[in-house]
Amino acid sequence: MFGLREGKLVSINDVESGLACNCVCPNPLCGDRLVAHKGQKLAYHFKHHNRTDCKTGFETGLHMLAKDALAEALEFRLPPYTRGIGLKREEIIGERMMKFDRAELEKRTGRLVPDVILYVDGRPLLVELVVTHWCDQTKIDMMKVGDLSCVEVNLGPYRDIWDMESLREIVVTKARRSWLNNRYAEDKADRIAAERKAKHDQRVALHVDRLKRFYASVEDRADIEVRFTDTSSLKALELGRGIGLEVPGDTCFPDRVGWQKRIVEGLVREGAGAFGGGIQFKTIFGWVKALVDRNFPEWPPKEIRDEVFAQVPEFKSSWDVVRAYMERLVDLRFATTFQNRWALSERLRQRIGQERKQISLREGRQAKISGLVHDILDLVPEGEKRGFDYEAWLDVPCELGLTPREVIDEDCIIEAHGFPQVQDNESYCDLKTGIERVHKMLTRRGRIVDDLFNLPVERRIPDILAAEAFKAEQAEQARIQREIEVGLARQQRLMDTLKTRHPGYDIAALIGDRRINGLPALEAVRADEGVYQRVLNALDQELETLEDEARRRFEEAERKRKVEVLKAQLLQRCDGLMEPQQARLFLTSTHPGYGGRPIENCVDQASFDELWRTVSKLSSLGKSARRR
């Protein structure tokens, strides 16, 4: 693509064809004359006239063109300078165009002979132009030792471009380039790294100081007495031994009892977790996350966390503290764990289940006894129950030798078939049965019994029973009156229903003569709903039968009327025949073939038409006979 003519590099576009181009090979080791081929079939190109073993002529020409382009332009695009690894590379100096004062080609600098040296304000910038051979590491190391900045330009992708102006633009601005060494950018990067290191150390020191000051303020916290406030129920369940345990780093919580108690209560509440698979640790931590001391220093950022923890070995995160506590519970056989799921031990769950059943049974006992006593008080006159207090009554000993409260709260776990079971004991059954008997006595559903449980019922039992008897008598009279009213309404409903279904009949006369179970029908209906339905069905059936019979008689009379009309019409037609007398005589006389008089067979339109055809035929025959 390029040849050397009179010491200057020229393009094949700028020379004549053949040997008249007066060009030689740019390779100083070759120097053979070139022949310019500018035909119509192939692309323009130079070819050696004599030699065929020159392989680097084009590369040398491209090199020369690039160096001349930089020397003439004195302008060069500097690539960005980055430092780092992979995606974490950081740009120290950005990409920019720079103008230079002068340029030197292939001038030795120490042990190096770069392709081009560009100067700006007396500072050199080495430029290495690459077509096929890249700078090796030895050459790069020498640049670093000599504090020489160097940029490498890759011209390999542009070997097929033969336009000299385009190549000059590519060399100056477009070709891919990179820094082999940049002493100024390295100094700037070191300064930036030093500043960042100082800020980093400052952040680490700040977090370390906060943690140390916090731990210094809580050195005596381990000596605080463990006090159980509302954990009496937990103590009863033998769960108090799992609260107040010393855990390394637990100073992140204000007190040792509160957060441990909340975890134990949560384990008791959740049992074995959903589907019996245990409770996830993040759920357990969520129970106490809000209890972390507000003065506890904030969590160090992730990038400095390891350094901070290395300088404050006593630091433990709340997450680690809770996990250490759960592991302590496992060591104490208080809890079990599997695949980061936690639950109370099987023995404790059984004990808690029994206690819950006892609590439920005690609550049921309290509700039962309270209901019975208050029902009794509702039956006692105000004067007699004045001064009676239910809560005080629970603490008064009765004939059982115990107070009702002691009976209600008595342990209700018994051994049955070798297994503990929760059920009512004998003392409670006696207390409940005795109070129920008093209640039945006051409601006249049981015999009079002695009051053995200090209830205010002894002195006025006769008056109470008399009052209850009077109330019962009034209730009975009210019941009888309601039954009479209901019976009269039922009787009226029967009459109205029958009149609606069967208008035109005397329903009262129809019912008046009937008797059911020895009573008149209306009285029997008034006394019993079942009789009402029976009478209604029977009268419905009877009235329907009467209606069917009347309908049948009406239809028969109508049929006879229509037959008489047909007979009259038949006799009237006979008057229009030639022999009306003979036709009438035929119809009204007896004939064996008709089983009597023919006119009696006229019962419908078909028989009418048949008799008319017969009469017409007989009339025609009589007329013919007379003519003969």
FIBAPA-871131 format. One record per residue (C-alpha): residue in three letters; y, z, x. Coordinates in steps of 0.05 Angstrom, whole numbers, plus 5000, padded with zeros to 4 digits. Each point is the difference from the previous one (the first is absolute). Layout:
REM FIBAPA-871131
ALAYZX ...
END
This chain:
REM FIBAPA-871131
MET500050005000 PHE504650145059 GLY501149675067 LEU504350145061 ARG505249475018 GLU504850095058 GLY498650754998 LYS501550084925 LEU495250094943 VAL500249444949 SER496549874933 ILE495749394988 ASN504949814945 ASP505549915052 VAL496449525049 GLU497549285001 SER492749814992 GLY495249935058 LEU501650135072 ALA507249814985 CYS501050724978 ASN500550205075 CYS497050694985 VAL495250435039 CYS495550594980 PRO503950674995 ASN494250365035 PRO502350105072 LEU492749975022 CYS499249314970 GLY506349575002 ASP496349374977 ARG503949454966 LEU499850004924 VAL499149424952 ALA503750054934 HIS495549774942 LYS504449844939 GLY495549574958 GLN499249914924 LYS493250334990 LEU500250655040 ALA505350535007 TYR504849925058 HIS497350335064 PHE500149985076 LYS493949845041 HIS498750065075 HIS500149345036 ASN494850165054 ARG497350724993 THR495650264945 ASP498850725024 CYS506950304983 LYS499150524944 THR506550405002 GLY505449474999 PHE501950134927 GLU500050765009 THR504549935061 GLY504749554962 LEU500350484941 HIS501450565049 MET505749625032 LEU503049824932 ALA499950734979 LYS503250255064 ASP505549474996 ALA501250174927 LEU501250735016 ALA504349845060 GLU504349544958 ALA500550424937 LEU501250685034 GLU497950294932 PHE493450324982 ARG496950364939 LEU497450685021 PRO494050264961 PRO499850704970 TYR497350555043 THR494950464967 ARG495850575024 GLY494050334969 ILE492949844977 GLY497849554943 LEU503950104935 LYS503850595030 ARG504149575047 GLU507450175001 GLU505649515014 ILE504450265058 ILE504549385008 GLY500849474947 GLU499749255007 ARG506649665020 MET503149395034 MET503150125067 LYS504649575043 PHE499350025076 ASP504849875058 ARG495449585044 ALA492849805013 GLU495549925061 LEU493549595000 GLU493850245037 LYS503850475047 ARG495950535036 THR501450714981 GLY496050465044 ARG492849784993 LEU501349634935 VAL502249284988 PRO501849964926 ASP501249344964 VAL507250184982 ILE504750575014 LEU505850094952 TYR505950445019 VAL504850384955 ASP505150475032 GLY496049965064 ARG493650264967 PRO494049535007 LEU495149814944 LEU493649665022 VAL497149464955 GLU492849765008 LEU498249344965 VAL492649964979 VAL496349364981 THR492850185017 HIS500150575051 TRP502650694980 CYS502950525047 ASP494750465027 GLN500450765002 THR501450015075 LYS506349604990 ILE502150454942 ASP498950625042 MET504449725055 MET505549904948 LYS499550724979 VAL500150245072 GLY506249595014 ASP503450214934 LEU500649274980 SER500649804927 CYS496049384982 VAL498749584938 GLU494049544993 VAL500849364958 ASN493849664971 LEU500749235001 GLY492749854989 PRO500549834925 TYR505449475015 ARG496349545049 ASP499749454947 ILE507649974992 TRP503249475043 ASP507250024974 MET504050325056 GLU505650274955 SER494950344954 LEU496550305060 ARG506550275028 GLU501550344933 ILE492950284998 VAL500650295070 VAL506750334986 THR498850284930 LYS493649834962 ALA494150095048 ARG496150644994 ARG502050505054 SER498550715020 TRP502350525050 LEU495850105062 ASN504550565023 ASN506850284977 ARG502850555043 TYR505950134954 ALA495850034936 GLU495150475035 ASP505750465019 LYS502549994928 ALA493050134973 ASP499250605047 ARG506650284976 ILE497949924927 ALA493250325015 ALA503450585034 GLU504750114941 ARG494349974951 LYS495950485043 ALA505850494999 LYS500749954924 HIS492550074993 ASP499950625043 GLN505850284961 ARG496349914934 VAL493750315028 ALA504050605026 LEU503550084933 HIS493450044961 VAL496850445053 ASP505950484997 ARG499750034923 LEU492650165002 LYS500650535054 ARG505950344964 PHE496049994935 TYR493950325031 ALA504350515036 SER502950214932 VAL493050124970 GLU496450345057 ASP498850634959 ARG497749654937 ALA492650135016 ASP501350754992 ILE502549934928 GLU495650394952 VAL495849574954 ARG501750204929 PHE496549744939 THR504849954942 ASP496449684941 THR493349895033 SER496350564965 SER495849504963 LEU498349665065 LYS498050675030 ALA495550124940 LEU496749345016 GLU499250205074 LEU504849445019 GLY505150455034 ARG496249955066 GLY502049275004 ILE507550174996 GLY504450255056 LEU495949705057 GLU503649895066 VAL500349265017 PRO503249745064 GLY506849694986 ASP500550264929 THR507250215012 CYS501949344968 PHE499050384934 PRO504750574981 ASP494250494987 ARG492749985013 VAL497850224930 GLY503749514955 TRP497349345025 GLN492950265011 LYS499950304931 ARG502349344970 ILE494349635035 VAL494850514977 GLU502649974929 GLY499749245003 LEU492850025024 VAL498250484944 ARG503549574949 GLU497049335023 GLY493050275014 ALA495949455032 GLY505349474985 ALA499249374959 PHE492749814988 GLY497950575046 GLY501949625063 GLY505050505028 ILE507649975007 GLN503549545049 PHE503950345055 LYS506549644983 THR499550314930 ILE499150695030 PHE505949895047 GLY504249774940 TRP499150704969 VAL503850345057 LYS504449445027 ALA506050274962 LEU499050705030 VAL501549795072 ASP505650435028 ARG506849674988 ASN502150225070 PHE494149665032 PRO502649445046 GLU499349304976 TRP494049595023 PRO501449665067 PRO500449244996 LYS493549645016 GLU502549705066 ILE501550695031 ARG494950424963 ASP494950055056 GLU505350205052 VAL502850544954 PHE493250294985 ALA498250005074 GLN506150445014 VAL498850464940 PRO492550135001 GLU500550544945 PHE502549484950 LYS495449844942 SER501849554943 SER499150264929 TRP494549484990 ASP496250275061 VAL501250724978 VAL497149874931 ARG494049645030 ALA498850585049 TYR500350484941 MET494949594960 GLU495450015061 ARG500650765003 LEU497950044927 VAL493949585017 ASP498350475058 LEU500550594952 ARG495249644952 PHE505850024951 ALA500349244992 THR495949395017 THR502149325025 PHE497049305003 GLN503549355021 ASN507050304997 ARG498850304931 TRP500150744987 ALA497650484947 LEU498350744990 SER493050205021 GLU494649974948 ARG499250764997 LEU507450104987 ARG500149464946 GLN494350354964 ARG503650675005 ILE506449694974 GLY496249674943 GLN497150684980 GLU506850335004 ARG503249464957 LYS494550094948 GLN501250755000 ILE507549894992 SER498849524943 LEU495150494967 ARG504950585008 GLU505649594969 GLY495349824942 ARG498350744991 GLN507350204999 ALA501649464949 LYS494150204956 ILE501550754999 SER507449884991 GLY498749544941 LEU495350504967 VAL504750595009 HIS506049634974 ASP496049744940 ILE498350734985 LEU507350205007 ASP501949454950 LEU495450354950 VAL502950705012 PRO506350234963 GLU506350055040 GLY500350764993 GLU493150085030 LYS500849545060 ARG507050255018 GLY500150235073 PHE493649615018 ASP500949625066 TYR494749505020 GLU501350055075 ALA499750764998 TRP493649964958 LEU496749605055 ASP500650605047 VAL497350534951 PRO492650195012 CYS495449864941 GLU492950224981 LEU497149555054 GLY502950455054 LEU504649455025 THR506749734980 PRO500149324965 ARG503649715060 GLU494550245046 VAL494849714954 ILE503649334998 ASP501049975076 GLU493150245017 ASP496249545048 CYS496049494961 ILE495549725055 ILE492650184991 GLU493749785035 ALA495549574957 HIS493749675028 GLY502450125071 PHE506849654989 PRO506850304984 GLN502449834930 VAL506550154964 GLN499350284929 ASP502450574956 ASN497250695016 GLU497450544952 SER506450424998 TYR504449424978 CYS494949794947 ASP500150714971 LEU507650024999 LYS500649324966 THR494550164949 GLY503250674981 ILE506949694989 GLU496949434959 ARG496650514955 VAL506750344986 HIS503149334984 LYS494349824952 MET500850674966 LEU507349894989 THR498849314971 ARG494450274955 ARG494849585036 GLY496450605030 ARG498450724986 ILE504750585015 VAL499050225073 ASP503250535044 ASP505649795046 LEU497650125071 PHE505549625036 ASN506550384982 LEU502449484950 PRO504950234944 VAL495349884942 GLU496650674981 ARG504950354953 ARG501549424953 ILE493449644996 PRO499050154924 ASP507149774984 ILE499049385043 LEU493549844965 ALA503150104930 ALA505949565019 GLU495249475026 ALA495950054935 PHE506449904959 LYS501849405043 ALA493049734991 GLU500550074924 GLN506749654999 ALA497149455044 GLU494149934952 GLN504649944940 ALA504249485036 ARG493649635017 ILE497750004927 GLN506949764977 ARG499849445052 GLU493149804977 ILE502449974927 GLU505949575019 VAL495649555041 GLY495049954942 LEU505449804950 ALA502749495048 ARG492949735010 GLN499049964924 GLN506549634991 ARG498249535058 LEU493449834965 MET503549824935 ASP505449595035 THR494849625042 LEU495749824940 LYS506149784958 THR502349565058 ARG493249685010 HIS498249934925 PRO506249934957 GLY499049984924 TYR494550534997 ASP500750724973 ILE498150365064 ALA501050704972 ALA495349864941 LEU494949695049 ILE500050615045 GLY500650544947 ASP492749974976 ARG496950035070 ARG497350635032 ILE498150115073 ASN496250625023 GLY501050304932 LEU507649925003 PRO504649494968 ALA501149425048 LEU507450145011 GLU498750735017 ALA494549805048 VAL504749505033 ARG505450535006 ALA495150465036 ASP496849535051 GLU502349385038 GLY492849755003 VAL499550014923 TYR506549614997 GLN497049435040 ARG493550014959 VAL503849984933 LEU504649465026 ASN494149565022 ALA496150114934 LEU506049844956 ASP501749405042 GLN493049734991 GLU499950144924 LEU506849684989 GLU498149405041 THR493749924956 LEU504350044936 GLU504849495029 ASP494249535018 GLU497150054929 ALA506749854967 ARG501049425047 ARG493049734983 ARG501450044923 PHE506649655009 GLU496849445039 GLU494549914948 ALA505049964943 GLU504149505039 ARG493949585013 LYS498249994925 ARG507149814983 LYS499749405047 VAL493249784970 GLU502950014929 VAL505949595024 LEU495249485031 LYS495949974935 ALA506349894959 GLN502349455048 LEU493249664995 LEU500050014923 GLN507249755000 ARG498149415044 CYS494549814952 ASP505449834949 GLY502049405042 LEU493049694999 MET497649454951 GLU495150484969 PRO503350695003 GLN495650304947 GLN493749795035 ALA502750285067 ARG501750674968 LEU493250024966 PHE496649885067 LEU503850565034 THR499150524945 SER492849844981 THR493950305033 HIS496549575052 PRO493650215036 GLY502349665064 TYR506150465004 GLY496450644978 GLY504650044939 ARG506649694983 PRO502749565056 ILE507150274993 GLU497550695022 ASN498449705068 CYS507449855012 VAL501550585047 ASP504149665055 GLN503449355018 ALA493649675026 SER496050144937 PHE506149784959 ASP500049325037 GLU492549924991 LEU500250124924 TRP506049534993 ARG496249435034 THR494050134954 VAL504349994937 SER503749375023 LYS493449655012 LEU497150194932 SER506449754966 SER499449325035 LEU492749934979 GLY501750144927 LYS505449475000 SER495249475027 ALA494850174947 ARG504949894944 ARG502049325027 ARG492849765000 
END
